[in-house]
Every structure is written in C-alpha cells, then in structure tokens.
Amino acid sequence: MSENIIEKRAATRHRVLKGGRLAFHGGGGVDCTVRNISQTGARVDVANPVGLPDSFTLLIEADQFMRHCHPVWSHDTHIGVAFD
C-alpha cells in the first residue's frame, strides 16, 4: 500500500553539503552544515542548538551567500530556517 506524501514547502529544496555559519546580530555565531536549501529556506545542522537567537544570518562563504533568517522548527541538532 502506497501513501501520498504532500509537500508543504513553498519552494523545492535542493540537497547540498556545505559548511556555513549562523552569525548573530549582536556578534558571535556558530558553525553549521547546510543540508538542503531553497529560495525560501534551508535545513542546517549545528553541534548544539541551545541558545540560538530568534533571528540570525546564514552565511555560506564558498558561495558568497548571505541571508537573514529565523528558525521555524528544530529536532536534536537539525534546524529548519526560513529566509526573511
């Protein structure tokens, strides 16, 4: 028996494996690994999600990519972010 999976995302995400950084507006930040990305958001992995602020900037230096974003879900070390 097959199940129909309904995609709720507004944009298709593309699987990637890129080093990034979540930069905090007041200074500081944490390194992350970007696992997938779209025009509207991304999934990132961090060593410890405790204490992340309500908004931050996702930086992917290799791609000269910078987007302000906020977390929309988290599970263990995985965080879904939406771009502002």
PyMOL commands that place a pseudoatom at each C-alpha (Angstrom):
pseudoatom trace, name=CA, resn=MET, resi=1, chain=A, elem=C, hetatm=0, pos=[0.000, 0.000, 0.000]
pseudoatom trace, name=CA, resn=SER, resi=2, chain=A, elem=C, hetatm=0, pos=[1.488, 3.351, -1.008]
pseudoatom trace, name=CA, resn=GLU, resi=3, chain=A, elem=C, hetatm=0, pos=[0.962, 6.639, 0.747]
pseudoatom trace, name=CA, resn=ASN, resi=4, chain=A, elem=C, hetatm=0, pos=[0.720, 10.005, -0.941]
pseudoatom trace, name=CA, resn=ILE, resi=5, chain=A, elem=C, hetatm=0, pos=[3.117, 12.489, 0.589]
pseudoatom trace, name=CA, resn=ILE, resi=6, chain=A, elem=C, hetatm=0, pos=[2.003, 16.089, 0.400]
pseudoatom trace, name=CA, resn=GLU, resi=7, chain=A, elem=C, hetatm=0, pos=[4.840, 18.596, 0.033]
pseudoatom trace, name=CA, resn=LYS, resi=8, chain=A, elem=C, hetatm=0, pos=[4.105, 21.620, 2.237]
pseudoatom trace, name=CA, resn=ARG, resi=9, chain=A, elem=C, hetatm=0, pos=[7.115, 23.731, 1.277]
pseudoatom trace, name=CA, resn=ALA, resi=10, chain=A, elem=C, hetatm=0, pos=[6.612, 26.755, -0.934]
pseudoatom trace, name=CA, resn=ALA, resi=11, chain=A, elem=C, hetatm=0, pos=[9.805, 26.032, -2.910]
pseudoatom trace, name=CA, resn=THR, resi=12, chain=A, elem=C, hetatm=0, pos=[11.676, 22.846, -3.782]
pseudoatom trace, name=CA, resn=ARG, resi=13, chain=A, elem=C, hetatm=0, pos=[14.738, 22.255, -1.639]
pseudoatom trace, name=CA, resn=HIS, resi=14, chain=A, elem=C, hetatm=0, pos=[17.977, 21.015, -3.145]
pseudoatom trace, name=CA, resn=ARG, resi=15, chain=A, elem=C, hetatm=0, pos=[20.228, 18.628, -1.223]
pseudoatom trace, name=CA, resn=VAL, resi=16, chain=A, elem=C, hetatm=0, pos=[23.643, 20.104, -0.501]
pseudoatom trace, name=CA, resn=LEU, resi=17, chain=A, elem=C, hetatm=0, pos=[26.501, 19.549, 1.910]
pseudoatom trace, name=CA, resn=LYS, resi=18, chain=A, elem=C, hetatm=0, pos=[28.132, 22.901, 2.582]
pseudoatom trace, name=CA, resn=GLY, resi=19, chain=A, elem=C, hetatm=0, pos=[29.909, 24.462, 5.509]
pseudoatom trace, name=CA, resn=GLY, resi=20, chain=A, elem=C, hetatm=0, pos=[28.217, 27.568, 6.815]
pseudoatom trace, name=CA, resn=ARG, resi=21, chain=A, elem=C, hetatm=0, pos=[27.881, 29.861, 9.782]
pseudoatom trace, name=CA, resn=LEU, resi=22, chain=A, elem=C, hetatm=0, pos=[24.929, 31.257, 11.691]
pseudoatom trace, name=CA, resn=ALA, resi=23, chain=A, elem=C, hetatm=0, pos=[26.046, 34.799, 12.514]
pseudoatom trace, name=CA, resn=PHE, resi=24, chain=A, elem=C, hetatm=0, pos=[24.260, 36.541, 15.387]
pseudoatom trace, name=CA, resn=HIS, resi=25, chain=A, elem=C, hetatm=0, pos=[23.232, 40.192, 15.085]
pseudoatom trace, name=CA, resn=GLY, resi=26, chain=A, elem=C, hetatm=0, pos=[24.853, 41.147, 18.386]
pseudoatom trace, name=CA, resn=GLY, resi=27, chain=A, elem=C, hetatm=0, pos=[28.122, 39.451, 17.444]
pseudoatom trace, name=CA, resn=GLY, resi=28, chain=A, elem=C, hetatm=0, pos=[29.323, 35.877, 17.580]
pseudoatom trace, name=CA, resn=GLY, resi=29, chain=A, elem=C, hetatm=0, pos=[27.778, 32.855, 15.938]
pseudoatom trace, name=CA, resn=VAL, resi=30, chain=A, elem=C, hetatm=0, pos=[28.097, 29.104, 15.416]
pseudoatom trace, name=CA, resn=ASP, resi=31, chain=A, elem=C, hetatm=0, pos=[29.363, 26.927, 12.604]
pseudoatom trace, name=CA, resn=CYS, resi=32, chain=A, elem=C, hetatm=0, pos=[26.798, 24.812, 10.791]
pseudoatom trace, name=CA, resn=THR, resi=33, chain=A, elem=C, hetatm=0, pos=[26.401, 22.356, 7.937]
pseudoatom trace, name=CA, resn=VAL, resi=34, chain=A, elem=C, hetatm=0, pos=[23.793, 23.225, 5.312]
pseudoatom trace, name=CA, resn=ARG, resi=35, chain=A, elem=C, hetatm=0, pos=[21.971, 20.028, 4.294]
pseudoatom trace, name=CA, resn=ASN, resi=36, chain=A, elem=C, hetatm=0, pos=[19.362, 21.437, 1.909]
pseudoatom trace, name=CA, resn=ILE, resi=37, chain=A, elem=C, hetatm=0, pos=[18.417, 24.843, 0.591]
pseudoatom trace, name=CA, resn=SER, resi=38, chain=A, elem=C, hetatm=0, pos=[15.714, 26.564, -1.462]
pseudoatom trace, name=CA, resn=GLN, resi=39, chain=A, elem=C, hetatm=0, pos=[14.695, 30.101, -2.336]
pseudoatom trace, name=CA, resn=THR, resi=40, chain=A, elem=C, hetatm=0, pos=[12.678, 30.311, 0.889]
pseudoatom trace, name=CA, resn=GLY, resi=41, chain=A, elem=C, hetatm=0, pos=[14.748, 28.454, 3.492]
pseudoatom trace, name=CA, resn=ALA, resi=42, chain=A, elem=C, hetatm=0, pos=[17.213, 25.752, 4.451]
pseudoatom trace, name=CA, resn=ARG, resi=43, chain=A, elem=C, hetatm=0, pos=[17.932, 22.895, 6.815]
pseudoatom trace, name=CA, resn=VAL, resi=44, chain=A, elem=C, hetatm=0, pos=[21.110, 23.254, 8.819]
pseudoatom trace, name=CA, resn=ASP, resi=45, chain=A, elem=C, hetatm=0, pos=[22.842, 21.079, 11.388]
pseudoatom trace, name=CA, resn=VAL, resi=46, chain=A, elem=C, hetatm=0, pos=[24.608, 22.571, 14.400]
pseudoatom trace, name=CA, resn=ALA, resi=47, chain=A, elem=C, hetatm=0, pos=[26.583, 20.968, 17.232]
pseudoatom trace, name=CA, resn=ASN, resi=48, chain=A, elem=C, hetatm=0, pos=[24.295, 22.466, 19.890]
pseudoatom trace, name=CA, resn=PRO, resi=49, chain=A, elem=C, hetatm=0, pos=[21.095, 24.404, 19.071]
pseudoatom trace, name=CA, resn=VAL, resi=50, chain=A, elem=C, hetatm=0, pos=[20.574, 25.577, 22.664]
pseudoatom trace, name=CA, resn=GLY, resi=51, chain=A, elem=C, hetatm=0, pos=[20.643, 29.339, 22.984]
pseudoatom trace, name=CA, resn=LEU, resi=52, chain=A, elem=C, hetatm=0, pos=[20.129, 30.239, 19.332]
pseudoatom trace, name=CA, resn=PRO, resi=53, chain=A, elem=C, hetatm=0, pos=[18.534, 33.690, 18.973]
pseudoatom trace, name=CA, resn=ASP, resi=54, chain=A, elem=C, hetatm=0, pos=[15.170, 34.335, 17.302]
pseudoatom trace, name=CA, resn=SER, resi=55, chain=A, elem=C, hetatm=0, pos=[16.920, 35.544, 14.132]
pseudoatom trace, name=CA, resn=PHE, resi=56, chain=A, elem=C, hetatm=0, pos=[20.390, 35.346, 12.603]
pseudoatom trace, name=CA, resn=THR, resi=57, chain=A, elem=C, hetatm=0, pos=[22.219, 35.427, 9.272]
pseudoatom trace, name=CA, resn=LEU, resi=58, chain=A, elem=C, hetatm=0, pos=[23.098, 32.261, 7.366]
pseudoatom trace, name=CA, resn=LEU, resi=59, chain=A, elem=C, hetatm=0, pos=[26.496, 32.639, 5.696]
pseudoatom trace, name=CA, resn=ILE, resi=60, chain=A, elem=C, hetatm=0, pos=[27.915, 30.205, 3.124]
pseudoatom trace, name=CA, resn=GLU, resi=61, chain=A, elem=C, hetatm=0, pos=[31.300, 31.700, 2.346]
pseudoatom trace, name=CA, resn=ALA, resi=62, chain=A, elem=C, hetatm=0, pos=[32.113, 29.361, -0.576]
pseudoatom trace, name=CA, resn=ASP, resi=63, chain=A, elem=C, hetatm=0, pos=[29.011, 30.625, -2.434]
pseudoatom trace, name=CA, resn=GLN, resi=64, chain=A, elem=C, hetatm=0, pos=[29.199, 34.235, -1.193]
pseudoatom trace, name=CA, resn=PHE, resi=65, chain=A, elem=C, hetatm=0, pos=[25.707, 33.576, 0.187]
pseudoatom trace, name=CA, resn=MET, resi=66, chain=A, elem=C, hetatm=0, pos=[24.178, 35.659, 2.991]
pseudoatom trace, name=CA, resn=ARG, resi=67, chain=A, elem=C, hetatm=0, pos=[20.529, 35.616, 4.096]
pseudoatom trace, name=CA, resn=HIS, resi=68, chain=A, elem=C, hetatm=0, pos=[18.794, 36.860, 7.201]
pseudoatom trace, name=CA, resn=CYS, resi=69, chain=A, elem=C, hetatm=0, pos=[16.595, 34.096, 8.597]
pseudoatom trace, name=CA, resn=HIS, resi=70, chain=A, elem=C, hetatm=0, pos=[14.745, 32.703, 11.591]
pseudoatom trace, name=CA, resn=PRO, resi=71, chain=A, elem=C, hetatm=0, pos=[14.216, 29.147, 12.866]
pseudoatom trace, name=CA, resn=VAL, resi=72, chain=A, elem=C, hetatm=0, pos=[10.843, 27.545, 12.125]
pseudoatom trace, name=CA, resn=TRP, resi=73, chain=A, elem=C, hetatm=0, pos=[11.480, 24.058, 13.534]
pseudoatom trace, name=CA, resn=SER, resi=74, chain=A, elem=C, hetatm=0, pos=[14.207, 22.083, 15.277]
pseudoatom trace, name=CA, resn=HIS, resi=75, chain=A, elem=C, hetatm=0, pos=[14.846, 18.461, 16.155]
pseudoatom trace, name=CA, resn=ASP, resi=76, chain=A, elem=C, hetatm=0, pos=[18.003, 17.478, 18.023]
pseudoatom trace, name=CA, resn=THR, resi=77, chain=A, elem=C, hetatm=0, pos=[20.805, 19.222, 16.093]
pseudoatom trace, name=CA, resn=HIS, resi=78, chain=A, elem=C, hetatm=0, pos=[18.726, 19.861, 12.932]
pseudoatom trace, name=CA, resn=ILE, resi=79, chain=A, elem=C, hetatm=0, pos=[17.148, 23.276, 12.364]
pseudoatom trace, name=CA, resn=GLY, resi=80, chain=A, elem=C, hetatm=0, pos=[14.781, 24.414, 9.639]
pseudoatom trace, name=CA, resn=VAL, resi=81, chain=A, elem=C, hetatm=0, pos=[15.169, 28.102, 8.850]
pseudoatom trace, name=CA, resn=ALA, resi=82, chain=A, elem=C, hetatm=0, pos=[13.027, 30.438, 6.749]
pseudoatom trace, name=CA, resn=PHE, resi=83, chain=A, elem=C, hetatm=0, pos=[14.619, 33.328, 4.936]
pseudoatom trace, name=CA, resn=ASP, resi=84, chain=A, elem=C, hetatm=0, pos=[13.270, 36.768, 5.887]
for i in range(1, 84): cmd.bond("trace and resi %d" % i, "trace and resi %d" % (i + 1))
show_as sticks, trace
zoom trace
